[in-house]
Amino acid sequence: MTQTQPQHQPPAQPEPSAEAQAGGAQTPTRADSREADAAGEREHPTPPTYQQIEAFGYQRFTNREQSRLDFGARLLDLAEDDGVPLLERGKFLAIFSELLDEFYQIRVAALEDQVAAGVRTRSVDGLRPGEQLTMIRGRVEELVRRQDHIFLDLIVPALAQAGIRLSDWSSLDDDDRAHLVEVFQREIYPVLTPLAVDPGHPFPYISNLSLNLVVEVQDPASGERRIARVKVPPTLPRFVVMPDGERFVPLEQVIAAHLGSLFPGMTIGHHHAFRVTRNADLALEEDEADDLLVAIEMELRRRRFGKALRLEVEADMHQDMADLLAQELEVGADGVFRVSAPLDLSGLWGVYALDRPDLHGETWTPMTPPRLATVAHDPSEFFSLLRERDVLVHHPYDSFATSVEAFVAQAAEDPAVLGIKQTLYRTGGDSPIVNSLIQAAENGKQVAAIVELKARFDEEANIGWARALEEAGVHVVYGIVGLKTHSKTALVLRREDDGVRPYCHVGTGNYNSKTARIYEDIGLLTSDPDIGADVGELFNYLTGFSRHADYRQILVSPVTVRKRIMAMIEEQADAGPAGRIVMKLNGLTDASMIDALYRASGAGVQIDLAVRGLCRLRPGIPELSERIQVRSIVGSFLEHSRIYRFGGLPADPAAGPGLPLKLYIGSADLMGRNLDRRIEVVVPVHDPELQARLFEVLDLVFADETNAWELGPDRRWRRVPNRHGVSSQERLKELARERARRRLDSDLRLGEGDEAKPPA
């Protein structure tokens, strides 16, 4: 049966994999590796006070924006790595381009607003807003130069060798140009709108992230000169594909070659591409909005007219023209960037989509979790299985479709199910889960959906889903004023012989079938009555008018996550060298949490952190963070799960028995927004076999040499030397296949009359 109480004794550690044995896959620690006086290592150091930690001042933190740009640098490392499949390298350039776009739209926008408001308060790392903008400018210039080099000097030649040519108009022969003339006339010209700038036509509004051409036009009869703008249609592919399917020409070059068609009778002078990034953060006063949905729709319209923050221009644009654009767009000199590569390399997603298996990484097909393999189409069996035991799902290694989506789909069909409650943050364009909720409502079940309209850049899609759900009779709630609902929770209420039983899914990732194939996430399917009661009370809080309850098992932001995680860190600190902390996160920026980790390190606790992106903590500083290591995994799948481990077997068994294990997964990172300004849920994992699965994940993360970077005390990330070829993501694929094979072998033995226990 499902266990409802925490384990008081840690389960036996799983046997390390072959890679682990070869490469030291047990979570590595400095305490394990260094040769030191044994007695000195086992002494219980006096934990430093918070006053002593604060005495390190600004130096104990890394700047948040620098950390974000450092993540961008790791993406460029992968784009530069000739050991990565070629089209995957292009994908990382596309992701980097999108990262910079979002960084300017949100983070730089916020700093610009602070400077405009006269804010001079220092961040925890000691920089004022204006100083951060100066730092950002220098770092972005460096990264853009590196991006240009990788694209022009590495990616383009390598693609050409593979038969894929990113061609310039100037390199095409007459037949190629004749083909593009036809394409232009048929598909491009009809949607173009040239806009001249003169006393009767003021400088046109340039929309956010749009690609444009600025053109000098002269009347040969009068000699009069004008400036014009042509918007490159965003509805067309970024690159025009030649008939051979192997050559690509930037769309703006095709348009530029036909400017005479847009300005007949005129002499075309200099022309160049440019692009504008605007402030896209929503300025929404929720408590003043009578209708949140209508208010967000209005803010989305305003977003298109946000202040211009960045102007990207072609590297060879004349200075006079660049100055004119900057003046008309009201962009300061620090916001102008000259780019040698084609503007907006997110267009490389179109090249990445080419059907060239030899240039891609392995195509991964997620496995059905073994315990769910025999119940995929039988609701009663599905829920009967969950009554017996919890199921842990690890995407994309485990199939999202045959686990989480099946959980909701079968609940929609099951006559015994009375109601379904679900949070929706980013659902994607085609959502089987939303369709299942609609079907459930049409089948007469009570269905409630918490749709987070404020999910950044997904607001418009979520508005559409909210309306579709409401039309089907689903009770739609838009969350709590002032708080984003970021938790990943689903609750199914089923009538059974002993009453109404709750079944839950609590996860780390969105209910999005597309991202579930490329984001690494973990979820727990459970019929634990305490967890079910907790999730039910959370939904009552989200949909009704009440205060938070005292939850039995789950941790909920903004009420208990900060308090409980802080208490567990302090508990390990009090245990000294017998303590143990391991965390896998997306972001670690909260100053008080970082100081608590520093204190635990000073008390002798070994702390291992895997932080994919933002990290303000500085590891390895004498007398502050000597026992903390930080690494980042960046690979084919986006590491997105959050795992918290406290206690269990200590790093040094001679230090004592250690504290009982506490192991959690959930949606919350250790960032101020997750702890204080969002609804988040973190759930304990009690089943020893499922705990062993999580240990397996953590061990591999800290053994990885293929996709791993380590953060040094100098705030610099360095790639981990690849001595044994250990890849956590590749090994997790192998383990998923092995579980599926064991399941098949078990089924075959059962068919022959033998008893076999299915793998977890």
C-alpha positions in Angstrom: 0.0 0.0 0.0 1.0 3.6 -0.4 3.1 4.9 2.5 1.7 7.9 4.2 4.4 8.7 6.8 8.0 9.8 6.2 10.7 7.1 6.4 12.7 7.2 9.6 15.5 5.1 8.3 17.2 5.9 5.0 16.7 3.2 2.3 19.8 1.3 1.1 21.7 3.2 -1.5 21.2 1.8 -5.0 24.1 0.0 -6.6 26.1 2.5 -8.7 25.9 2.0 -12.5 28.9 0.9 -14.5 29.6 4.5 -15.4 29.3 5.4 -11.8 31.9 2.8 -10.8 34.2 3.9 -13.6 33.8 7.6 -13.2 33.1 8.0 -9.5 29.3 8.5 -10.0 28.5 8.5 -6.3 27.9 12.1 -5.5 31.5 13.5 -5.5 32.6 15.7 -2.6 35.7 17.5 -1.7 35.6 15.7 1.7 35.7 12.4 -0.1 38.5 13.3 -2.4 41.0 15.3 -0.4 43.6 13.7 1.9 43.3 15.3 5.3 43.9 14.6 8.9 41.1 12.1 9.8 40.6 13.4 13.3 40.3 17.0 12.0 37.8 16.0 9.4 35.6 14.4 12.0 35.5 17.2 14.5 32.3 19.1 14.6 33.1 22.7 13.5 31.4 25.5 15.2 28.8 26.8 12.8 29.4 30.4 11.8 26.8 32.9 12.9 24.8 34.8 10.3 26.6 38.0 11.4 29.9 36.3 10.5 28.5 35.3 7.1 27.2 38.8 6.5 30.7 40.1 7.2 31.7 38.8 3.8 29.5 41.5 2.4 28.8 41.8 -1.3 31.6 39.4 -2.2 29.5 36.3 -1.1 27.1 36.7 -4.1 27.3 36.7 -7.9 25.2 39.2 -9.8 21.9 37.7 -11.1 22.2 39.1 -14.6 25.8 38.0 -14.9 24.7 34.5 -14.0 21.9 34.6 -16.6 24.5 35.6 -19.3 26.9 32.9 -18.0 24.1 30.4 -18.9 24.1 31.9 -22.4 27.8 31.3 -22.6 27.3 27.7 -21.7 24.9 27.4 -24.6 27.6 28.9 -26.9 30.0 26.3 -25.5 27.8 23.6 -26.9 27.3 25.5 -30.2 31.1 25.6 -30.5 31.7 21.9 -29.5 32.4 19.9 -32.7 31.6 16.7 -30.6 27.9 17.8 -30.6 25.9 16.8 -33.8 25.9 19.7 -36.2 22.2 20.6 -36.3 22.1 20.4 -32.5 24.9 23.0 -32.5 22.6 25.2 -34.6 19.8 24.6 -32.2 21.9 25.9 -29.3 22.6 29.1 -31.3 18.8 29.5 -31.8 18.2 29.0 -28.1 20.9 31.6 -27.2 19.3 34.1 -29.6 15.9 33.6 -27.8 17.6 33.8 -24.4 19.0 37.3 -25.2 15.7 38.4 -26.6 13.9 37.5 -23.4 16.7 38.9 -21.2 16.3 42.3 -22.8 12.5 42.3 -22.8 12.3 41.4 -19.1 15.6 41.8 -17.1 17.1 44.8 -18.9 13.7 46.4 -19.1 13.4 46.2 -15.3 16.8 47.8 -14.8 16.1 50.5 -17.3 12.9 51.3 -15.4 14.8 51.5 -12.1 17.4 53.9 -13.6 14.6 56.0 -15.0 13.0 56.1 -11.6 16.2 57.3 -10.0 16.7 54.0 -8.0 20.3 53.7 -6.7 19.8 50.8 -4.3 22.5 48.2 -4.5 21.6 44.6 -5.2 22.9 41.9 -2.8 26.1 41.7 -4.9 26.8 45.4 -4.6 25.8 46.8 -8.0 23.4 49.7 -8.6 21.0 49.4 -11.6 23.1 51.7 -13.8 26.3 49.7 -13.0 24.5 46.4 -13.8 23.5 47.9 -17.2 27.1 48.8 -17.9 28.2 45.3 -17.0 25.5 43.8 -19.2 26.5 45.9 -22.2 30.1 44.7 -22.0 29.2 41.0 -21.5 26.5 41.0 -24.3 29.0 42.6 -26.7 31.4 39.8 -25.9 28.8 37.1 -26.3 27.4 38.5 -29.6 31.0 38.6 -31.1 31.4 35.0 -30.0 28.0 34.1 -31.6 29.0 35.7 -34.8 32.3 33.8 -34.9 30.6 30.4 -34.1 27.9 31.0 -36.8 30.1 32.4 -39.6 33.4 30.6 -39.0 32.3 27.3 -37.6 28.6 26.4 -38.3 28.2 27.7 -41.8 31.4 26.0 -43.2 30.5 22.8 -41.4 27.0 22.9 -42.8 28.4 23.5 -46.3 30.6 20.4 -45.9 27.5 18.4 -45.0 25.7 19.7 -48.1 23.6 22.4 -46.4 24.5 25.9 -47.6 23.4 29.1 -46.0 23.9 31.2 -49.1 24.1 34.9 -49.8 22.2 36.4 -52.8 25.6 37.5 -54.2 26.7 33.8 -54.4 23.8 32.6 -56.5 23.9 31.9 -60.2 21.3 33.1 -62.8 19.1 30.0 -62.5 19.0 30.3 -58.7 18.1 34.0 -58.9 15.4 33.3 -61.5 13.9 30.8 -59.0 13.9 33.3 -56.2 12.4 36.0 -58.4 9.4 33.6 -58.9 9.2 32.9 -55.2 9.3 36.6 -54.5 6.6 37.5 -56.9 4.3 34.6 -55.8 4.8 34.4 -52.0 6.7 37.5 -50.7 5.7 40.6 -52.6 2.0 40.4 -51.9 2.5 40.7 -48.1 5.1 43.5 -48.2 4.2 47.1 -47.3 6.9 49.7 -47.9 6.6 52.8 -45.6 8.3 56.0 -46.6 9.5 58.6 -44.1 8.7 62.2 -45.1 6.8 65.2 -43.7 3.5 63.4 -44.6 4.7 60.1 -43.3 6.3 60.1 -39.9 8.8 57.4 -38.9 6.7 54.2 -38.6 6.2 52.2 -35.4 8.6 49.3 -35.3 7.1 46.3 -33.5 8.9 44.2 -30.9 11.4 41.7 -32.3 10.4 42.4 -35.9 13.0 42.1 -38.6 13.1 45.2 -40.9 15.0 46.7 -43.8 15.8 50.5 -43.8 16.3 51.7 -47.3 17.6 55.0 -48.9 15.5 55.9 -51.9 16.2 58.8 -54.3 14.0 60.3 -57.0 16.3 60.5 -60.1 14.2 63.3 -61.5 14.2 65.7 -58.6 17.2 64.3 -56.7 15.0 64.2 -53.5 16.1 61.5 -51.0 13.9 59.6 -48.6 14.3 56.9 -46.0 11.8 54.0 -46.1 11.2 50.9 -44.0 10.1 47.5 -45.2 9.0 44.9 -42.5 10.2 41.4 -43.2 6.9 39.4 -42.8 7.1 37.3 -39.6 4.6 34.9 -41.1 7.1 33.7 -43.7 10.1 31.3 -43.0 13.2 33.0 -41.8 15.2 31.3 -44.6 14.0 30.7 -48.2 14.7 27.1 -49.3 16.2 26.5 -52.7 14.7 23.7 -54.9 17.5 21.3 -54.0 16.4 21.5 -50.3 20.0 22.0 -49.3 20.6 25.7 -49.7 19.0 28.5 -47.7 18.9 32.2 -48.4 18.0 34.7 -45.7 14.5 36.2 -46.4 15.7 39.8 -45.9 18.3 39.3 -48.7 15.6 38.1 -51.1 13.5 41.2 -50.3 16.6 43.5 -50.6 17.3 42.1 -54.0 13.8 43.2 -55.2 13.5 46.6 -53.6 13.1 48.0 -57.1 9.7 46.3 -57.3 8.7 48.1 -54.1 9.9 51.5 -55.2 9.5 51.6 -59.0 11.2 54.4 -60.8 13.4 55.2 -57.8 17.1 54.8 -57.3 17.8 52.4 -54.4 20.7 53.4 -52.2 22.1 51.8 -49.1 19.8 49.3 -47.4 20.4 47.3 -44.3 18.5 45.0 -41.9 17.7 46.0 -38.3 15.7 44.7 -35.4 14.3 46.2 -32.2 13.7 44.7 -28.8 11.2 46.4 -26.5 10.1 46.2 -22.9 7.6 43.3 -22.8 7.0 42.9 -19.1 3.4 43.3 -18.1 2.6 46.2 -15.8 -0.6 44.9 -14.3 -2.3 46.1 -11.2 -4.3 43.0 -10.4 -6.1 44.5 -7.4 -7.4 47.3 -9.5 -8.7 45.0 -12.3 -12.4 44.3 -12.4 -11.8 41.5 -14.9 -8.4 39.9 -14.9 -8.8 38.3 -18.4 -9.8 41.6 -20.0 -7.0 43.5 -18.2 -4.4 41.1 -19.4 -5.7 41.3 -23.0 -5.2 45.1 -22.8 -1.7 44.7 -21.4 -0.8 42.3 -24.2 -1.8 45.0 -26.7 0.3 47.5 -24.8 3.3 45.2 -24.8 3.7 45.8 -28.5 4.3 49.5 -27.8 6.8 49.1 -25.0 10.0 51.2 -24.8 12.7 50.2 -27.3 15.7 48.8 -25.4 18.0 47.2 -28.0 18.6 48.0 -31.6 20.5 45.4 -33.6 21.9 46.5 -37.0 24.0 44.8 -39.6 27.7 45.3 -38.9 28.3 47.3 -42.1 25.4 49.8 -41.7 26.6 53.4 -42.2 26.9 55.3 -39.0 24.5 58.0 -40.1 21.8 55.5 -40.8 22.4 53.7 -37.4 22.3 57.1 -35.6 19.0 58.0 -37.4 17.4 54.7 -36.3 18.6 55.1 -32.8 17.3 58.6 -32.6 13.9 57.8 -34.1 13.5 54.7 -31.8 14.9 56.6 -28.8 17.5 54.0 -28.1 20.7 55.1 -26.3 24.2 54.4 -27.6 24.5 51.5 -25.1 21.5 49.8 -26.7 22.9 49.6 -30.3 24.6 46.4 -31.3 26.3 45.7 -34.6 25.9 42.1 -35.7 27.9 40.3 -38.4 25.7 37.1 -38.5 22.2 37.3 -39.8 19.9 39.1 -37.3 17.7 36.8 -35.2 19.4 33.4 -35.3 16.3 31.9 -33.7 15.5 31.3 -37.4 17.9 28.4 -37.2 15.1 26.3 -35.8 14.0 26.1 -39.5 17.3 24.5 -40.4 17.3 22.3 -37.3 14.0 20.8 -38.6 15.7 19.4 -41.7 15.3 15.6 -42.0 19.0 14.8 -41.7 19.3 12.1 -39.0 23.1 12.0 -39.6 23.3 15.6 -38.4 21.0 15.3 -35.4 21.4 13.6 -32.1 19.7 10.3 -31.4 15.9 10.4 -31.8 14.5 9.5 -28.4 11.2 7.7 -28.0 10.0 7.9 -24.4 9.3 4.6 -22.7 6.0 3.8 -21.0 6.7 3.5 -17.2 6.7 -0.3 -16.6 4.1 -0.2 -13.8 1.7 1.6 -16.2 2.4 -0.6 -19.3 -0.6 -3.0 -18.7 -3.2 -0.4 -17.6 -2.9 2.2 -20.3 -6.5 1.7 -21.5 -8.3 0.6 -18.4 -9.3 3.3 -16.0 -10.3 0.9 -13.2 -7.0 -0.9 -13.4 -5.1 2.4 -13.7 -6.5 3.6 -10.4 -6.3 0.2 -8.8 -2.6 0.2 -9.5 -2.2 3.7 -7.9 -4.0 2.4 -4.8 -1.4 -0.2 -4.3 1.7 1.9 -4.9 3.0 5.3 -5.9 4.5 5.7 -9.4 7.4 8.1 -10.2 7.6 9.4 -13.8 10.8 10.9 -15.2 10.2 12.8 -18.5 11.2 12.6 -21.3 12.7 9.2 -20.4 9.3 8.1 -19.3 6.4 8.9 -21.7 4.2 11.9 -20.7 1.4 10.6 -22.9 1.1 7.2 -21.3 1.5 8.5 -17.7 0.3 12.0 -16.9 -1.9 12.5 -19.9 -3.3 9.0 -19.5 -4.0 9.8 -15.8 -6.3 12.7 -16.8 -7.7 11.1 -19.9 -8.8 8.0 -17.9 -10.3 10.1 -15.2 -12.3 11.9 -17.8 -13.8 8.5 -19.0 -14.1 6.7 -15.7 -17.8 6.6 -14.5 -16.6 6.4 -10.9 -14.7 9.7 -11.1 -16.7 12.5 -9.7 -14.4 15.5 -10.2 -11.0 16.7 -11.6 -9.1 19.7 -10.5 -6.0 20.9 -12.4 -3.5 23.8 -12.5 -2.5 25.0 -16.0 0.6 27.2 -16.4 2.0 26.6 -19.9 -0.1 24.1 -21.9 1.0 24.6 -25.5 -0.9 25.0 -28.7 -2.5 21.5 -28.8 -3.2 20.2 -25.3 -4.5 16.6 -24.8 -4.9 17.4 -21.1 -7.1 20.4 -21.8 -9.1 18.3 -24.2 -9.5 15.6 -21.5 -10.8 18.3 -19.1 -13.3 19.5 -21.6 -14.4 15.9 -22.2 -14.7 15.3 -18.5 -17.0 18.3 -18.2 -19.1 17.1 -21.1 -19.4 13.7 -19.3 -21.0 15.4 -16.4 -18.0 15.5 -14.0 -17.2 18.5 -11.8 -14.1 20.0 -13.4 -12.1 23.0 -12.1 -9.1 24.5 -13.8 -6.7 27.1 -12.4 -5.4 28.8 -15.5 -2.5 31.1 -14.9 -3.1 34.0 -17.3 0.2 35.7 -16.2 2.5 32.9 -17.5 5.0 35.2 -19.3 4.8 35.0 -23.1 2.0 32.4 -22.9 -0.7 34.8 -21.8 -2.5 34.8 -25.2 -2.6 31.0 -25.5 -3.9 30.7 -21.9 -6.6 33.2 -22.6 -7.8 31.0 -25.5 -7.7 27.9 -23.4 -9.6 29.6 -20.5 -12.4 30.6 -22.9 -12.6 27.1 -24.4 -12.8 25.5 -21.0 -15.4 27.9 -19.8 -17.6 27.2 -22.9 -17.4 23.5 -22.1 -18.7 24.1 -18.5 -15.4 23.9 -16.7 -15.1 26.1 -13.6 -12.2 28.3 -14.6 -10.3 30.3 -12.0 -7.4 32.7 -12.8 -5.5 32.2 -9.5 -4.8 34.5 -6.6 -4.3 38.2 -6.8 -0.6 39.1 -6.5 0.5 35.4 -6.9 1.3 33.4 -10.0 0.0 29.8 -9.8 3.1 27.9 -10.8 2.4 24.6 -9.1 2.0 21.5 -11.2 -0.9 19.7 -9.5 -3.8 17.5 -10.6 -6.4 16.0 -8.3 -8.9 13.2 -9.3 -11.8 12.4 -6.9 -13.1 8.9 -7.4 -16.1 7.1 -5.7 -15.0 3.7 -4.3 -16.3 1.1 -1.9 -14.7 2.9 1.1 -15.8 6.4 0.1 -14.4 9.1 -2.2 -10.6 8.6 -2.7 -8.3 11.3 -4.0 -5.6 10.5 -6.6 -2.9 13.1 -7.3 -0.2 14.1 -9.7 2.4 16.5 -8.4 5.3 17.4 -10.7 8.1 19.7 -11.5 7.0 20.5 -15.1 4.2 22.0 -17.0 1.2 20.0 -18.4 2.5 20.5 -21.9 3.0 17.6 -24.3 5.5 19.4 -26.4 7.9 20.5 -23.7 7.5 17.1 -22.0 9.5 15.7 -24.9 12.5 18.1 -24.4 12.3 19.2 -20.8 13.6 16.9 -18.1 11.0 16.7 -15.3 9.8 14.4 -12.5 6.3 13.7 -11.3 4.7 11.6 -8.6 1.4 9.8 -9.1 -0.1 8.9 -5.8 -3.2 7.9 -3.9 -1.6 8.9 -0.5 -4.7 10.1 1.5 -2.7 12.8 3.3 -1.2 14.2 0.1 -4.6 14.0 -1.5 -6.2 15.9 1.3 -3.5 18.5 1.1 -3.9 19.0 -2.6 -7.7 19.2 -2.1 -7.3 22.0 0.5 -4.9 23.8 -1.8 -7.4 23.8 -4.6 -10.1 25.0 -2.2 -7.8 27.9 -1.3 -7.1 28.7 -5.0 -10.8 28.6 -6.0 -12.5 29.8 -2.9 -12.1 32.5 -0.3 -10.0 31.2 2.6 -6.6 31.1 4.2 -4.0 28.4 3.7 -4.5 25.2 5.7 -1.9 23.5 7.8 -0.7 21.0 5.2 0.1 17.5 6.4 2.7 16.4 3.8 3.1 18.9 1.0 5.0 22.2 1.2 3.3 25.2 -0.4 4.6 28.6 -1.3 4.3 31.3 -0.2 3.4 29.8 3.2 5.6 26.9 4.1 8.3 26.2 1.4 10.7 28.9 2.6 10.1 28.1 6.3 10.4 24.3 5.9 13.4 24.2 3.6 15.2 26.7 5.8 14.5 24.5 8.8 15.8 21.4 7.0 19.0 23.3 6.1 19.4 24.4 9.7 18.8 20.8 10.9 21.6 19.6 8.8 23.9 22.4 10.0 23.2 21.4 13.6 24.3 17.8 12.7 27.7 19.1 11.4 29.7 16.7 9.3 27.0 14.0 9.8 24.7 16.3 7.8 24.1 16.0 4.0 22.4 18.4 1.5 22.0 17.7 -2.2 19.8 19.8 -4.4 19.0 19.9 -8.1 17.5 23.2 -9.2 16.9 25.6 -12.0 17.8 28.7 -10.0 19.4 29.6 -6.7 19.2 33.4 -6.0 17.5 33.9 -2.7 20.0 35.6 -0.3 18.7 34.1 2.9 18.7 30.6 1.5 22.3 31.1 0.3 23.4 32.4 3.7 21.8 29.3 5.3 23.8 27.0 3.0 27.0 28.9 3.8 26.3 28.4 7.5 25.7 24.6 7.0 29.0 24.4 5.0 30.8 26.2 7.9 29.3 23.6 10.2 30.9 20.8 8.2 28.0 19.7 6.0 28.9 18.5 2.6 26.6 20.3 0.1 26.3 19.4 -3.6 24.2 21.6 -5.8 23.2 21.1 -9.5 21.9 24.5 -10.7 21.0 24.7 -14.4 20.8 28.5 -14.7 20.8 31.3 -12.2 23.2 30.9 -9.3 24.2 33.7 -7.0 26.0 31.4 -4.5 29.8 31.4 -4.7 31.3 27.9 -3.8 34.7 27.1 -2.5 35.5 30.3 -0.7 37.7 29.6 2.4 35.8 29.9 5.7 32.5 30.5 3.8 31.7 27.8 1.3 34.5 25.3 1.3 32.2 22.3 1.4 29.9 23.4 -1.4 30.2 22.4 -5.0 28.0 23.8 -7.7 27.7 22.3 -11.2 25.3 22.9 -14.2 24.1 20.3 -16.6 23.2 21.7 -20.1 22.4 19.0 -22.7 20.0 17.9 -25.4 17.2 18.0 -22.8 16.5 21.1 -20.7 17.2 20.1 -17.1 14.1 21.3 -15.3 13.3 19.1 -12.3 13.8 20.2 -8.7 15.0 17.6 -6.2 15.7 18.3 -2.6 17.6 15.8 -0.4 18.4 16.3 3.3 20.1 13.8 5.5 20.4 10.1 4.8 23.9 8.6 4.6 26.4 11.4 5.3 29.4 12.1 3.1 31.8 10.7 5.7 30.3 7.7 7.5 32.9 8.1 10.3 31.2 11.4 11.2 28.2 9.6 12.6 24.9 8.0 11.6 23.5 11.1 9.9 19.9 12.3 10.1 16.8 10.5 8.7 16.4 11.1 5.0 14.0 13.7 3.7 13.5 13.7 -0.1 11.2 16.1 -2.0 10.4 17.0 -5.6 8.4 20.0 -6.7 7.9 23.2 -8.8 9.8 25.6 -6.6 13.3 26.9 -7.1 15.2 28.7 -4.3 14.4 32.1 -5.8 12.5 34.9 -4.2 9.7 34.8 -6.7 9.1 31.0 -6.1 9.3 31.3 -2.4 7.3 34.4 -1.8 5.3 35.4 -4.9 4.0 32.2 -6.5 1.9 29.3 -5.6 4.3 26.3 -5.6 4.0 22.8 -4.4 6.8 20.5 -3.2 5.9 16.9 -2.3 7.8 14.3 -0.3 8.8 11.0 -1.8 8.5 8.1 0.8 8.6 4.9 -1.2 12.2 3.4 -0.9 12.3 2.2 -4.5 11.2 5.7 -5.8 13.8 7.3 -3.5 16.4 5.0 -5.1 15.3 6.3 -8.5 15.9 9.9 -7.4 19.3 8.9 -5.9 20.1 7.4 -9.3 19.3 10.7 -11.0 21.4 12.7 -8.5 24.4 10.4 -8.7 24.4 10.6 -12.5 24.1 14.4 -12.5 27.2 14.7 -10.3 29.1 12.0 -12.4 28.3 13.7 -15.7 31.4 14.7 -17.7 29.8 15.3 -21.1 27.3 18.1 -20.3 28.6 19.5 -17.1 30.2 22.8 -16.0 31.5 23.6 -12.5 31.3 27.0 -10.8 34.5 28.2 -9.2 35.0 30.6 -6.3 36.0 33.3 -8.9 32.4 33.2 -10.3 33.6 31.5 -13.5 32.0 28.4 -15.0 34.4 25.8 -16.4 33.6 22.8 -18.3 34.2 19.5 -16.4 37.0 17.4 -18.0 35.6 14.5 -20.0 37.7 11.6 -18.8 35.3 8.7 -18.9 32.6 9.9 -21.3 29.8 9.8 -18.6 26.6 11.5 -19.8 23.7 11.6 -17.4 21.2 12.0 -20.1 22.4 9.2 -22.2 22.7 6.9 -19.2 19.1 7.8 -18.1 17.9 6.7 -21.6 19.7 3.4 -21.2 18.1 2.9 -17.8 14.6 3.6 -19.2 15.2 1.0 -21.9 16.4 -1.5 -19.3 13.3 -1.0 -17.2 11.1 -1.5 -20.3 13.1 -4.7 -21.1 12.7 -6.0 -17.6 9.0 -5.3 -17.8 8.8 -7.3 -21.1 10.8 -10.2 -19.6 8.5 -10.1 -16.5 5.4 -10.3 -18.7 6.9 -13.2 -20.7 7.6 -15.1 -17.4 4.2 -14.4 -16.1 2.8 -15.8 -19.3 4.7 -19.0 -18.6 3.2 -19.2 -15.2 6.0 -17.7 -13.1 5.6 -14.9 -10.6 7.5 -11.8 -11.2 7.6 -8.4 -9.6 7.3 -5.5 -12.0 10.1 -2.9 -11.9 9.4 0.5 -10.2 
